């Protein structure tokens, strides 16, 4: 079986590769994920930044 895993991207990195990894997992352009993340961070008064840091620590490298 070819199991799909959520990993930080080694290719589509801007900071830690979290958005790139999510984009690769869902087969979506990482730029779209980054825009959604910025909007989430803006409207949630910084909660998106905290979630990003947690994801960067938890997600394994590719």
ZAZAGU-860605 format. One line per field, with one value per atom (N, C-alpha, C): residue in three letters; atom name; x, y, z. Coordinates in Angstrom, 1 decimal, always signed. Example, Ala and Ser with C-alpha at 12.3 -4.5 7.8 and 13.67 -1.06 7.14 Angstrom:
# residues 2
residuo: c(ALA, ALA, ALA, SER, SER, SER)
atomo: c(N, CA, C, N, CA, C)
c1: c(+13.2, +12.3, +13.2, +12.8, +13.7, +12.9)
c2: c(-5.7, -4.5, -3.3, -2.2, -1.1, +0.0)
c3: c(+7.8, +7.8, +7.8, +7.1, +7.1, +7.9)
END
This chain:
# residues 62
residuo: c(UNK, UNK, UNK, UNK, UNK, UNK, UNK, UNK, UNK, UNK, UNK, UNK, UNK, UNK, UNK, UNK, UNK, UNK, UNK, UNK, UNK, UNK, UNK, UNK, UNK, UNK, UNK, UNK, UNK, UNK, UNK, UNK, UNK, UNK, UNK, UNK, UNK, UNK, UNK, UNK, UNK, UNK, UNK, UNK, UNK, UNK, UNK, UNK, UNK, UNK, UNK, UNK, UNK, UNK, UNK, UNK, UNK, UNK, UNK, UNK, UNK, UNK, UNK, UNK, UNK, UNK, UNK, UNK, UNK, UNK, UNK, UNK, UNK, UNK, UNK, UNK, UNK, UNK, UNK, UNK, UNK, UNK, UNK, UNK, UNK, UNK, UNK, UNK, UNK, UNK, UNK, UNK, UNK, UNK, UNK, UNK, UNK, UNK, UNK, UNK, UNK, UNK, UNK, UNK, UNK, UNK, UNK, UNK, UNK, UNK, UNK, UNK, UNK, UNK, UNK, UNK, UNK, UNK, UNK, UNK, UNK, UNK, UNK, UNK, UNK, UNK, UNK, UNK, UNK, UNK, UNK, UNK, UNK, UNK, UNK, UNK, UNK, UNK, UNK, UNK, UNK, UNK, UNK, UNK, UNK, UNK, UNK, UNK, UNK, UNK, UNK, UNK, UNK, UNK, UNK, UNK, UNK, UNK, UNK, UNK, UNK, UNK, UNK, UNK, UNK, UNK, UNK, UNK, UNK, UNK, UNK, UNK, UNK, UNK, UNK, UNK, UNK, UNK, UNK, UNK, UNK, UNK, UNK, UNK, UNK, UNK)
atomo: c(N, CA, C, N, CA, C, N, CA, C, N, CA, C, N, CA, C, N, CA, C, N, CA, C, N, CA, C, N, CA, C, N, CA, C, N, CA, C, N, CA, C, N, CA, C, N, CA, C, N, CA, C, N, CA, C, N, CA, C, N, CA, C, N, CA, C, N, CA, C, N, CA, C, N, CA, C, N, CA, C, N, CA, C, N, CA, C, N, CA, C, N, CA, C, N, CA, C, N, CA, C, N, CA, C, N, CA, C, N, CA, C, N, CA, C, N, CA, C, N, CA, C, N, CA, C, N, CA, C, N, CA, C, N, CA, C, N, CA, C, N, CA, C, N, CA, C, N, CA, C, N, CA, C, N, CA, C, N, CA, C, N, CA, C, N, CA, C, N, CA, C, N, CA, C, N, CA, C, N, CA, C, N, CA, C, N, CA, C, N, CA, C, N, CA, C, N, CA, C, N, CA, C, N, CA, C, N, CA, C, N, CA, C, N, CA, C)
c1: c(+0.8, +0.0, +0.9, +0.4, +1.1, +0.4, +0.9, +0.2, +0.7, -0.3, +0.0, +0.3, +1.5, +1.8, +2.0, +1.6, +1.7, +3.1, +4.0, +5.4, +5.7, +6.7, +7.1, +7.8, +7.6, +8.2, +9.7, +10.5, +11.9, +12.1, +11.1, +11.2, +10.5, +9.3, +8.4, +8.5, +9.7, +9.9, +10.0, +9.4, +9.6, +10.2, +9.6, +10.1, +10.5, +9.5, +9.8, +9.3, +8.5, +8.0, +6.6, +6.0, +4.7, +3.6, +3.5, +2.5, +2.8, +4.1, +4.4, +4.1, +4.3, +3.9, +2.4, +1.6, +0.2, -0.3, +0.3, +0.0, +0.2, +1.4, +1.7, +0.8, +0.4, -0.5, -1.9, -2.4, -3.7, -3.7, -2.5, -2.3, -2.9, -2.5, -2.9, -1.6, -1.7, -0.5, -0.2, +1.0, +1.4, +1.1, +1.1, +0.8, -0.6, -1.5, -2.9, -3.0, -2.3, -2.2, -1.6, -0.6, +0.1, -0.9, -1.6, -2.6, -3.7, -4.2, -5.2, -4.7, -3.4, -2.8, -2.6, -2.2, -2.1, -3.5, -4.5, -5.8, -6.3, -6.1, -6.4, -5.7, -4.4, -3.6, -4.1, -4.5, -5.0, -6.3, -7.3, -8.6, -8.7, -7.7, -7.8, -6.8, -6.4, -5.5, -4.3, -3.6, -2.4, -2.4, -3.6, -3.7, -3.1, -3.2, -2.6, -1.1, -0.4, +1.0, +1.4, +0.6, +0.8, +0.6, -0.4, -0.7, +0.4, +1.0, +2.1, +3.3, +3.6, +4.8, +4.6, +3.4, +3.1, +3.2, +2.7, +2.8, +4.3, +5.1, +6.5, +7.2, +6.8, +7.5, +7.0, +5.7, +5.1, +5.4, +5.3, +5.4, +6.8, +6.9, +8.3, +8.8, +10.1, +10.7, +10.5, +10.5, +10.3, +11.7)
c2: c(-1.2, +0.0, +1.2, +2.2, +3.5, +4.5, +4.6, +5.4, +6.9, +7.8, +9.3, +9.8, +10.5, +11.1, +12.6, +13.3, +14.7, +15.1, +15.6, +15.9, +17.3, +17.9, +19.2, +19.1, +20.0, +20.0, +20.3, +19.6, +19.9, +20.8, +20.9, +21.7, +23.0, +23.0, +24.2, +24.8, +25.3, +25.9, +27.4, +28.1, +29.5, +29.7, +29.2, +29.3, +27.9, +27.1, +25.7, +24.6, +24.9, +23.9, +23.4, +24.0, +23.5, +23.7, +24.9, +25.2, +24.4, +24.3, +23.5, +22.0, +21.5, +20.1, +19.9, +20.8, +20.7, +20.8, +21.7, +21.8, +20.5, +19.9, +18.6, +17.5, +17.5, +16.5, +16.5, +17.7, +17.9, +18.2, +18.2, +18.4, +19.8, +20.8, +22.2, +23.0, +24.1, +25.0, +25.6, +25.5, +26.0, +27.4, +28.2, +29.6, +29.9, +29.0, +29.1, +28.8, +27.8, +27.5, +28.6, +29.2, +30.4, +31.5, +31.8, +32.9, +32.6, +31.4, +31.0, +31.2, +30.8, +30.8, +32.3, +33.2, +34.6, +35.2, +34.9, +35.4, +34.8, +33.5, +32.9, +33.6, +33.9, +34.6, +36.0, +36.7, +38.1, +38.1, +37.3, +37.3, +36.6, +35.8, +35.1, +35.8, +37.0, +37.8, +36.9, +36.3, +35.6, +34.2, +33.6, +32.2, +31.3, +31.8, +31.1, +31.0, +32.0, +31.9, +30.9, +30.8, +29.8, +28.4, +28.2, +26.9, +26.5, +27.5, +27.3, +26.8, +27.4, +27.0, +25.6, +25.3, +23.9, +22.9, +23.3, +22.4, +22.2, +23.2, +23.2, +22.2, +22.2, +21.3, +19.9, +19.7, +18.4, +17.6, +18.3, +17.6, +17.1, +15.9, +15.4, +15.9, +16.0, +16.4, +15.4, +15.8, +14.9, +14.2)
c3: c(+0.0, +0.0, +0.0, -0.8, -0.8, +0.1, +1.3, +2.3, +2.2, +2.2, +2.1, +3.5, +3.6, +4.9, +4.8, +5.9, +5.9, +6.5, +5.6, +5.9, +5.5, +6.2, +5.7, +4.4, +3.5, +2.2, +2.2, +1.4, +1.3, +0.1, -0.8, -2.0, -1.9, -1.5, -1.4, +0.0, +0.3, +1.6, +1.5, +2.5, +2.6, +4.0, +5.0, +6.4, +6.9, +7.1, +7.6, +6.7, +5.7, +4.8, +5.1, +6.1, +6.6, +5.5, +5.0, +3.9, +2.7, +2.3, +1.2, +1.3, +2.5, +2.8, +2.8, +3.3, +3.3, +1.8, +1.1, -0.4, -1.1, -0.9, -1.5, -1.1, +0.2, +0.7, +0.0, -0.1, -0.7, -2.2, -2.8, -4.2, -4.6, -3.8, -4.1, -4.1, -4.9, -4.9, -3.6, -3.1, -1.8, -1.6, -2.6, -2.5, -2.0, -2.4, -2.0, -0.5, -0.1, +1.4, +2.2, +1.7, +2.4, +2.5, +1.4, +1.5, +2.5, +2.5, +3.5, +4.9, +5.1, +6.4, +6.9, +6.0, +6.3, +6.7, +5.9, +6.2, +7.6, +7.8, +9.1, +10.3, +10.1, +11.1, +11.4, +10.3, +10.4, +11.2, +10.8, +11.4, +12.7, +13.1, +14.4, +15.4, +15.1, +16.0, +16.4, +15.4, +15.6, +15.9, +16.0, +16.3, +15.2, +14.0, +12.9, +13.0, +13.6, +13.8, +14.8, +15.9, +16.9, +16.3, +15.5, +14.9, +14.0, +13.2, +12.3, +13.1, +14.2, +15.0, +15.6, +16.0, +16.5, +15.4, +14.2, +13.0, +12.6, +12.7, +12.4, +13.3, +14.6, +15.5, +15.4, +15.1, +15.1, +13.8, +12.7, +11.4, +11.1, +10.7, +10.4, +9.0, +8.9, +7.6, +6.5, +5.3, +4.2, +3.9)
END
